[in-house]
Amino acid sequence: MKVDAVKQPETDGTPFSFRLLGIGFWQAWWMLVLCTTIVVPPDLSFLGVRPSVWTLLFTSVGFALAAAAAPRVGSFIERASMFKLAALLCTVGTGACVAMRSFSGHDALAVLLLVFLTVAAFGNALLLVMWGELWATLATDRVSQYLFSSYAFAFVLFFGVQLLPWMVTAVLVCLLPLASCAILYASRDETRRAPSAADFAVDRPLVVKAMGAVVVAGLAYGIAQSFYANMASLHVAEGRPDLLVAGACFIALAAHIAFERSAAAPIAMYRPIVPALSVGLILFAILPLAYGYFGNGLIIVGGYCLDILIMLVSADLAFRARRSVALFFSCSILVLRLATIAGLAVVDIAVGRGVVSAESQLHLLAALAILVILVGTLVFSQGELQRFYQPQPAIRENRDLDDHCRALSERCGLTAREAEVLVLLASGRNVPFICKELCIAESTARHHVGSIYRKLGVYDRQGMIDVILQS
């Protein structure tokens, strides 16, 4: 009598790639530039606006230049010269600012410091665009886990570097972007996904709604940060306790994502944004100024989650549409940066002219909280985000479902096991059934489901079915 071979349980075959946390070195450097006095003196200002606002503006110009060059250059990440240029601009610009910091009292040197800030900001834009190009092509289902973990790691670096002697701290600040460039270059051999085999609809009104929501969130974030810097920070103990609160939240989010392993990375990134921004604004408005850092910490969490959501979604949309990732990515980040700059600059100028009172600050923050809630629930909600990943509906009855799945598996580079899981998913089977049928652990099954969704360019079962029917 013939006995069938016993199927052995499988384990998740994709170990955590720590080098994909390399964007955390970039984020830590960017926080040290914007949120400390290591690179830019605290008493320096131009036209009544803080240097951090100018740095954001120059970075925005850098994104605009990247978007303009994208059609001619193609993929930045495929050109070794771009890594050298990004590393050179970031490192030299930062190093020159640190070296000139003690001479900030001289007007001529202050202008020169502004020039070197521009150099570093341009390098920052180029480096971030190349990270976006990498995220667009990764085949792993751990994208949300990597991004949240990277930002949590950045907070650890941010505080850890400042505990060292000043000279060591200054050197490390200059080397952080260099380390990020080197890790990004080494990460180019990570497993990549093939371009999506599906046709996706471009809903222009949806894009307009998304940009409107980004503008509102960017304005709220910029206004809150300016209020904190101009008013609340004067009553807070030395240091950045708001960033400590934000770092603790990101560590908790990273742990939650690692445990949950959700296949829908954009949804996982979207969920904290509205609660963090709105609750943070309310706490900032009602708490005494000495405790305003609790609210601002949550606002920073919401702002950073919005950052990584835009990074991922814009890169995903460009990759699926076979368009320039650098162009889509740069334009999307540019919209957010300009909105943030507007919020920062308006409040800076208003405070400088003495037209903002404590009462008006309270009313404005409360109004912003209400506006964020309304926009996040009525204008651009989680449902609208899912529509970005909705393929063109297709119904065909002239071929068997297995044939559709087989053809799609070949076109999208699915593994043999993923192809089996795809057939079961398309047949309406759930994860527990798949585990029993294939003798695999639930974590392994969820890994396969997430990997299938990632390679197909979708994040739910309905989108998967539409892609299958198109094949």
NORPE-V618920 format. One record per residue. OMEGA is omega in degrees with one decimal (NA if undefined). NEAR is the number of other C-alpha atoms within 12 Angstrom. D_CENTER is the distance of its C-alpha to the mean C-alpha in Angstrom with 2 decimals. Layout:
BEGIN
omega:OMEGA near:NEAR d_center:D_CENTER
omega:OMEGA near:NEAR d_center:D_CENTER
END
This chain:
BEGIN
omega:-179.0 near:3 d_center:58.19
omega:179.7 near:4 d_center:54.75
omega:178.6 near:5 d_center:51.97
omega:177.4 near:6 d_center:48.37
omega:179.0 near:6 d_center:46.06
omega:178.9 near:9 d_center:43.95
omega:-178.9 near:13 d_center:40.23
omega:177.0 near:13 d_center:38.38
omega:178.5 near:18 d_center:35.21
omega:173.2 near:20 d_center:32.09
omega:-180.0 near:19 d_center:29.21
omega:-174.7 near:24 d_center:25.58
omega:-179.2 near:20 d_center:25.90
omega:-180.0 near:20 d_center:22.37
omega:-179.0 near:17 d_center:22.10
omega:-179.2 near:18 d_center:18.94
omega:-175.0 near:25 d_center:17.93
omega:-179.5 near:22 d_center:17.35
omega:176.3 near:27 d_center:16.70
omega:171.2 near:40 d_center:13.31
omega:-176.1 near:36 d_center:12.44
omega:177.0 near:38 d_center:13.21
omega:176.8 near:45 d_center:9.86
omega:176.0 near:36 d_center:10.89
omega:176.1 near:41 d_center:13.82
omega:-176.9 near:48 d_center:12.01
omega:178.1 near:39 d_center:10.12
omega:177.5 near:39 d_center:13.60
omega:-178.8 near:46 d_center:15.34
omega:177.1 near:41 d_center:13.40
omega:179.3 near:37 d_center:14.17
omega:178.1 near:36 d_center:17.70
omega:-173.6 near:40 d_center:18.20
omega:-167.1 near:33 d_center:17.20
omega:177.5 near:35 d_center:18.37
omega:177.7 near:29 d_center:21.51
omega:-178.7 near:28 d_center:24.70
omega:-176.4 near:35 d_center:24.62
omega:-176.1 near:41 d_center:23.73
omega:179.2 near:39 d_center:24.76
omega:-176.8 near:28 d_center:27.93
omega:-175.8 near:22 d_center:27.76
omega:-176.8 near:19 d_center:30.73
omega:176.7 near:28 d_center:29.46
omega:179.2 near:26 d_center:28.84
omega:-179.5 near:20 d_center:29.29
omega:178.3 near:14 d_center:30.85
omega:-177.9 near:21 d_center:30.17
omega:-177.8 near:31 d_center:26.38
omega:180.0 near:34 d_center:24.58
omega:-179.9 near:38 d_center:23.37
omega:177.6 near:40 d_center:19.75
omega:177.4 near:42 d_center:19.90
omega:178.6 near:36 d_center:21.49
omega:176.7 near:43 d_center:18.92
omega:179.8 near:39 d_center:16.18
omega:179.3 near:35 d_center:18.73
omega:176.4 near:30 d_center:19.47
omega:177.6 near:39 d_center:15.88
omega:175.6 near:35 d_center:15.90
omega:177.1 near:30 d_center:19.14
omega:176.7 near:35 d_center:17.61
omega:178.3 near:37 d_center:15.10
omega:177.6 near:29 d_center:18.23
omega:178.0 near:26 d_center:20.21
omega:178.8 near:39 d_center:17.78
omega:180.0 near:30 d_center:17.93
omega:-177.8 near:20 d_center:21.71
omega:-173.8 near:21 d_center:22.18
omega:-179.5 near:27 d_center:20.17
omega:-178.6 near:17 d_center:23.19
omega:-176.7 near:14 d_center:25.49
omega:-174.4 near:20 d_center:23.50
omega:-179.5 near:22 d_center:21.96
omega:179.6 near:34 d_center:19.36
omega:-173.2 near:36 d_center:18.50
omega:179.0 near:36 d_center:17.68
omega:-179.9 near:20 d_center:21.21
omega:-178.7 near:17 d_center:22.86
omega:-178.5 near:19 d_center:23.65
omega:-179.3 near:17 d_center:24.57
omega:176.5 near:31 d_center:21.01
omega:179.3 near:36 d_center:20.06
omega:-179.2 near:26 d_center:23.18
omega:180.0 near:28 d_center:22.50
omega:-179.8 near:40 d_center:18.97
omega:-178.8 near:39 d_center:20.42
omega:-178.4 near:31 d_center:23.50
omega:-177.9 near:35 d_center:21.97
omega:-173.7 near:41 d_center:19.60
omega:-178.9 near:41 d_center:22.32
omega:179.6 near:33 d_center:25.28
omega:179.7 near:37 d_center:23.77
omega:-179.4 near:44 d_center:22.68
omega:179.5 near:35 d_center:25.99
omega:178.2 near:33 d_center:28.05
omega:179.3 near:39 d_center:26.51
omega:-178.9 near:35 d_center:27.25
omega:-177.4 near:25 d_center:30.74
omega:-173.1 near:28 d_center:31.51
omega:-176.7 near:29 d_center:30.34
omega:-179.2 near:21 d_center:33.90
omega:-173.0 near:21 d_center:35.29
omega:-178.6 near:25 d_center:33.20
omega:-179.3 near:18 d_center:36.39
omega:-175.4 near:15 d_center:37.66
omega:-178.1 near:14 d_center:36.73
omega:179.5 near:13 d_center:36.77
omega:176.9 near:20 d_center:34.54
omega:176.9 near:26 d_center:32.15
omega:178.5 near:22 d_center:31.80
omega:176.2 near:22 d_center:31.37
omega:177.6 near:37 d_center:28.63
omega:178.0 near:36 d_center:26.84
omega:-179.4 near:25 d_center:27.30
omega:172.4 near:34 d_center:25.76
omega:177.2 near:42 d_center:22.76
omega:178.8 near:33 d_center:22.43
omega:180.0 near:32 d_center:22.71
omega:-179.3 near:47 d_center:19.96
omega:177.2 near:44 d_center:17.65
omega:177.3 near:37 d_center:18.43
omega:178.1 near:42 d_center:17.72
omega:-179.7 near:51 d_center:14.32
omega:-179.3 near:46 d_center:13.46
omega:179.8 near:45 d_center:15.07
omega:-179.3 near:49 d_center:13.42
omega:177.4 near:48 d_center:9.82
omega:-179.9 near:50 d_center:11.27
omega:174.0 near:47 d_center:12.90
omega:177.5 near:47 d_center:10.02
omega:177.9 near:43 d_center:8.69
omega:177.5 near:41 d_center:12.33
omega:-178.7 near:40 d_center:12.52
omega:-177.7 near:47 d_center:9.89
omega:-172.5 near:44 d_center:11.86
omega:-178.3 near:37 d_center:15.04
omega:-179.3 near:33 d_center:14.64
omega:-175.5 near:33 d_center:17.23
omega:175.4 near:39 d_center:16.34
omega:-176.6 near:44 d_center:15.85
omega:-173.3 near:41 d_center:13.93
omega:-179.7 near:44 d_center:10.44
omega:178.9 near:41 d_center:9.24
omega:179.4 near:38 d_center:11.59
omega:-176.4 near:38 d_center:10.43
omega:178.0 near:45 d_center:6.78
omega:179.1 near:43 d_center:8.46
omega:179.1 near:39 d_center:11.33
omega:-179.7 near:37 d_center:9.80
omega:175.2 near:42 d_center:8.82
omega:177.2 near:38 d_center:12.24
omega:179.8 near:36 d_center:13.85
omega:178.2 near:37 d_center:12.70
omega:177.1 near:40 d_center:14.56
omega:177.3 near:29 d_center:17.49
omega:-177.3 near:32 d_center:17.67
omega:-178.9 near:37 d_center:17.48
omega:-179.3 near:28 d_center:20.48
omega:-179.7 near:19 d_center:22.23
omega:-177.0 near:29 d_center:22.51
omega:177.5 near:28 d_center:24.09
omega:-177.1 near:16 d_center:26.75
omega:175.0 near:16 d_center:28.20
omega:-170.5 near:13 d_center:30.94
omega:-178.0 near:16 d_center:29.91
omega:178.3 near:17 d_center:30.79
omega:178.3 near:17 d_center:28.77
omega:-178.8 near:27 d_center:25.76
omega:179.4 near:32 d_center:26.17
omega:-178.7 near:27 d_center:26.42
omega:177.8 near:33 d_center:23.38
omega:179.2 near:46 d_center:21.21
omega:-175.6 near:37 d_center:22.44
omega:-177.5 near:29 d_center:21.90
omega:178.4 near:38 d_center:18.31
omega:176.4 near:46 d_center:16.87
omega:177.8 near:36 d_center:19.79
omega:179.6 near:32 d_center:18.91
omega:177.8 near:40 d_center:15.33
omega:-178.2 near:42 d_center:17.06
omega:179.7 near:29 d_center:19.69
omega:177.6 near:30 d_center:17.53
omega:179.3 near:40 d_center:15.53
omega:179.4 near:32 d_center:19.00
omega:-176.8 near:22 d_center:20.30
omega:-177.2 near:28 d_center:17.55
omega:179.2 near:27 d_center:18.73
omega:172.2 near:19 d_center:21.30
omega:-178.8 near:24 d_center:19.04
omega:-178.0 near:22 d_center:20.15
omega:174.8 near:25 d_center:19.08
omega:175.8 near:31 d_center:19.56
omega:175.6 near:27 d_center:22.01
omega:-176.5 near:27 d_center:21.33
omega:178.4 near:40 d_center:21.69
omega:-174.4 near:34 d_center:25.38
omega:171.6 near:34 d_center:24.93
omega:-177.9 near:28 d_center:25.34
omega:179.6 near:30 d_center:22.74
omega:174.4 near:22 d_center:23.72
omega:-177.9 near:19 d_center:22.16
omega:-175.2 near:19 d_center:22.57
omega:175.9 near:12 d_center:22.63
omega:178.2 near:16 d_center:23.28
omega:177.7 near:22 d_center:20.21
omega:178.4 near:24 d_center:18.09
omega:177.8 near:18 d_center:19.95
omega:179.6 near:22 d_center:19.32
omega:179.2 near:35 d_center:15.56
omega:176.7 near:29 d_center:15.71
omega:178.1 near:24 d_center:18.12
omega:178.4 near:35 d_center:15.98
omega:179.1 near:39 d_center:13.10
omega:179.6 near:32 d_center:15.97
omega:-179.5 near:39 d_center:17.41
omega:178.6 near:49 d_center:14.37
omega:176.5 near:40 d_center:13.82
omega:179.8 near:36 d_center:17.55
omega:179.8 near:48 d_center:17.77
omega:-178.9 near:49 d_center:15.21
omega:179.2 near:39 d_center:17.04
omega:-179.7 near:44 d_center:20.42
omega:-179.1 near:51 d_center:19.82
omega:178.7 near:45 d_center:18.70
omega:176.4 near:36 d_center:21.77
omega:-178.5 near:40 d_center:24.05
omega:-177.7 near:42 d_center:22.99
omega:-174.4 near:33 d_center:23.62
omega:-173.6 near:30 d_center:26.86
omega:-171.4 near:31 d_center:28.36
omega:-175.6 near:31 d_center:27.04
omega:178.7 near:28 d_center:26.28
omega:-177.5 near:18 d_center:29.98
omega:-176.8 near:19 d_center:31.00
omega:178.1 near:22 d_center:28.60
omega:-177.0 near:15 d_center:29.73
omega:-179.0 near:13 d_center:28.70
omega:179.9 near:19 d_center:25.20
omega:178.9 near:34 d_center:21.87
omega:177.2 near:29 d_center:22.45
omega:177.4 near:34 d_center:19.66
omega:175.2 near:37 d_center:17.15
omega:175.7 near:28 d_center:19.25
omega:180.0 near:28 d_center:18.85
omega:179.1 near:36 d_center:15.05
omega:177.9 near:37 d_center:15.14
omega:178.4 near:28 d_center:17.60
omega:-179.7 near:31 d_center:15.55
omega:175.4 near:37 d_center:12.54
omega:177.4 near:27 d_center:15.27
omega:178.7 near:22 d_center:16.76
omega:179.1 near:34 d_center:13.70
omega:178.2 near:32 d_center:13.29
omega:179.2 near:22 d_center:17.06
omega:-180.0 near:20 d_center:17.09
omega:179.3 near:31 d_center:14.70
omega:-179.9 near:26 d_center:16.80
omega:-175.1 near:15 d_center:19.90
omega:-178.1 near:21 d_center:19.06
omega:179.2 near:32 d_center:17.64
omega:177.6 near:31 d_center:16.77
omega:-176.6 near:35 d_center:16.84
omega:-176.7 near:38 d_center:14.80
omega:179.8 near:42 d_center:11.18
omega:179.5 near:45 d_center:9.99
omega:178.9 near:34 d_center:12.72
omega:179.7 near:33 d_center:11.82
omega:-178.3 near:40 d_center:8.47
omega:-170.9 near:36 d_center:10.58
omega:-177.3 near:26 d_center:13.49
omega:-167.4 near:35 d_center:12.80
omega:-176.3 near:43 d_center:11.79
omega:178.0 near:41 d_center:15.37
omega:-177.5 near:32 d_center:17.28
omega:-179.5 near:40 d_center:15.48
omega:-175.4 near:48 d_center:15.77
omega:179.3 near:40 d_center:19.28
omega:178.3 near:31 d_center:20.73
omega:178.4 near:43 d_center:19.47
omega:179.4 near:47 d_center:21.11
omega:178.8 near:34 d_center:24.24
omega:179.3 near:29 d_center:24.57
omega:-177.7 near:42 d_center:24.14
omega:-171.5 near:36 d_center:26.87
omega:-178.7 near:26 d_center:29.36
omega:171.9 near:20 d_center:29.16
omega:-176.1 near:20 d_center:31.26
omega:-179.6 near:27 d_center:29.53
omega:179.3 near:24 d_center:30.02
omega:-179.8 near:27 d_center:27.75
omega:-179.0 near:38 d_center:25.21
omega:176.0 near:40 d_center:22.68
omega:178.9 near:38 d_center:22.26
omega:-178.4 near:41 d_center:21.08
omega:176.5 near:48 d_center:18.93
omega:177.2 near:36 d_center:17.24
omega:177.8 near:39 d_center:16.23
omega:177.7 near:48 d_center:15.16
omega:177.2 near:49 d_center:12.79
omega:179.2 near:44 d_center:11.37
omega:179.8 near:41 d_center:11.04
omega:-179.9 near:44 d_center:9.55
omega:175.5 near:41 d_center:6.77
omega:176.3 near:43 d_center:6.26
omega:176.8 near:43 d_center:6.58
omega:-175.0 near:36 d_center:4.12
omega:175.1 near:42 d_center:1.24
omega:179.4 near:38 d_center:4.88
omega:177.2 near:43 d_center:5.92
omega:-174.6 near:41 d_center:4.58
omega:-173.8 near:44 d_center:6.24
omega:179.9 near:41 d_center:8.97
omega:178.1 near:40 d_center:10.05
omega:178.3 near:38 d_center:10.38
omega:-177.2 near:42 d_center:12.14
omega:179.4 near:42 d_center:14.38
omega:-177.8 near:35 d_center:15.43
omega:179.8 near:37 d_center:16.23
omega:-177.8 near:35 d_center:18.25
omega:-178.6 near:25 d_center:20.06
omega:176.2 near:24 d_center:20.84
omega:179.9 near:23 d_center:19.69
omega:177.7 near:34 d_center:18.10
omega:-179.5 near:42 d_center:14.41
omega:-179.6 near:48 d_center:14.48
omega:-179.7 near:37 d_center:16.16
omega:-176.6 near:37 d_center:14.00
omega:-177.2 near:44 d_center:10.69
omega:-179.1 near:42 d_center:12.53
omega:-179.3 near:32 d_center:14.19
omega:178.8 near:42 d_center:11.32
omega:180.0 near:44 d_center:9.58
omega:178.5 near:38 d_center:13.26
omega:-179.9 near:35 d_center:14.09
omega:-177.8 near:40 d_center:11.68
omega:-179.0 near:43 d_center:12.88
omega:176.9 near:35 d_center:16.44
omega:178.3 near:32 d_center:16.46
omega:179.0 near:37 d_center:15.34
omega:179.2 near:38 d_center:17.97
omega:178.6 near:31 d_center:20.54
omega:179.6 near:32 d_center:20.18
omega:-173.7 near:37 d_center:20.46
omega:-178.1 near:38 d_center:23.32
omega:-179.3 near:28 d_center:25.35
omega:177.8 near:38 d_center:25.56
omega:-178.8 near:35 d_center:26.26
omega:-179.9 near:26 d_center:29.09
omega:178.4 near:22 d_center:30.39
omega:179.3 near:26 d_center:30.58
omega:179.8 near:21 d_center:32.24
omega:176.3 near:14 d_center:34.85
omega:-177.7 near:14 d_center:35.43
omega:-179.3 near:15 d_center:34.83
omega:177.5 near:22 d_center:32.39
omega:179.1 near:18 d_center:34.15
omega:-179.0 near:22 d_center:33.01
omega:179.2 near:13 d_center:34.05
omega:176.1 near:18 d_center:32.17
omega:179.7 near:30 d_center:29.00
omega:-178.7 near:27 d_center:29.50
omega:-178.4 near:19 d_center:30.10
omega:179.4 near:27 d_center:27.12
omega:178.2 near:40 d_center:24.64
omega:178.6 near:27 d_center:26.32
omega:178.2 near:22 d_center:26.23
omega:178.6 near:35 d_center:22.50
omega:178.5 near:37 d_center:22.02
omega:-179.1 near:26 d_center:24.25
omega:178.8 near:27 d_center:22.55
omega:179.1 near:39 d_center:19.07
omega:-179.3 near:29 d_center:20.84
omega:-179.1 near:20 d_center:22.76
omega:-177.7 near:30 d_center:19.93
omega:180.0 near:35 d_center:17.84
omega:-174.9 near:22 d_center:21.01
omega:-175.2 near:18 d_center:23.12
omega:-179.2 near:25 d_center:21.18
omega:-177.3 near:32 d_center:17.91
omega:177.4 near:26 d_center:18.00
omega:178.2 near:26 d_center:16.71
omega:177.3 near:21 d_center:19.59
omega:177.9 near:26 d_center:18.51
omega:179.3 near:36 d_center:15.11
omega:179.5 near:27 d_center:17.24
omega:175.4 near:30 d_center:19.43
omega:-176.2 near:36 d_center:16.87
omega:-178.2 near:43 d_center:17.51
omega:179.2 near:32 d_center:21.24
omega:174.8 near:35 d_center:23.47
omega:177.9 near:26 d_center:26.75
omega:178.6 near:21 d_center:29.37
omega:178.7 near:21 d_center:32.13
omega:176.9 near:16 d_center:35.34
omega:-176.8 near:17 d_center:37.71
omega:-175.1 near:11 d_center:40.65
omega:178.9 near:10 d_center:42.32
omega:-179.8 near:16 d_center:40.56
omega:-178.7 near:17 d_center:40.12
omega:179.5 near:27 d_center:36.78
omega:178.8 near:22 d_center:37.03
omega:177.0 near:22 d_center:37.46
omega:-178.3 near:30 d_center:34.32
omega:-179.7 near:37 d_center:32.33
omega:179.8 near:28 d_center:34.03
omega:-179.4 near:24 d_center:33.32
omega:179.4 near:36 d_center:29.65
omega:179.8 near:33 d_center:29.32
omega:-177.0 near:23 d_center:30.88
omega:-175.6 near:24 d_center:28.79
omega:176.8 near:33 d_center:25.38
omega:177.2 near:27 d_center:26.41
omega:175.3 near:34 d_center:26.58
omega:-179.6 near:23 d_center:28.50
omega:-179.8 near:17 d_center:31.91
omega:177.5 near:28 d_center:30.77
omega:177.3 near:34 d_center:27.82
omega:176.9 near:33 d_center:30.41
omega:179.9 near:27 d_center:32.58
omega:179.5 near:40 d_center:29.87
omega:179.6 near:44 d_center:29.05
omega:179.8 near:33 d_center:32.73
omega:177.6 near:29 d_center:32.90
omega:-179.6 near:35 d_center:29.83
omega:178.8 near:33 d_center:31.32
omega:177.6 near:22 d_center:34.59
omega:-178.6 near:18 d_center:33.12
omega:178.8 near:20 d_center:33.02
omega:-175.0 near:21 d_center:30.69
omega:177.6 near:29 d_center:29.14
omega:178.5 near:21 d_center:32.23
omega:-179.9 near:20 d_center:34.53
omega:178.5 near:30 d_center:32.54
omega:-178.7 near:29 d_center:32.74
omega:-176.5 near:21 d_center:36.50
omega:-175.4 near:23 d_center:37.16
omega:-179.5 near:26 d_center:35.45
omega:178.6 near:22 d_center:36.15
omega:179.4 near:26 d_center:32.62
omega:-178.9 near:23 d_center:30.73
omega:179.5 near:25 d_center:28.49
omega:178.2 near:27 d_center:25.43
omega:178.8 near:30 d_center:26.36
omega:179.7 near:39 d_center:26.83
omega:175.4 near:33 d_center:23.45
omega:179.3 near:36 d_center:21.94
omega:179.4 near:42 d_center:23.97
omega:179.3 near:44 d_center:22.97
omega:179.5 near:39 d_center:19.22
omega:177.3 near:44 d_center:19.95
omega:179.2 near:46 d_center:22.13
omega:-178.2 near:43 d_center:19.66
omega:-177.2 near:45 d_center:17.03
omega:177.7 near:42 d_center:19.80
omega:-179.7 near:51 d_center:21.13
omega:179.6 near:49 d_center:17.88
omega:179.9 near:42 d_center:18.48
omega:172.0 near:35 d_center:17.58
omega:-174.5 near:33 d_center:21.00
omega:-179.6 near:32 d_center:24.66
omega:176.7 near:24 d_center:25.74
omega:178.7 near:33 d_center:23.39
omega:-179.4 near:43 d_center:24.67
omega:179.3 near:35 d_center:28.24
omega:177.8 near:33 d_center:27.80
omega:179.7 near:41 d_center:26.53
omega:-178.1 near:45 d_center:29.51
omega:176.9 near:31 d_center:31.93
omega:-171.8 near:29 d_center:30.76
omega:NA near:33 d_center:31.47
END
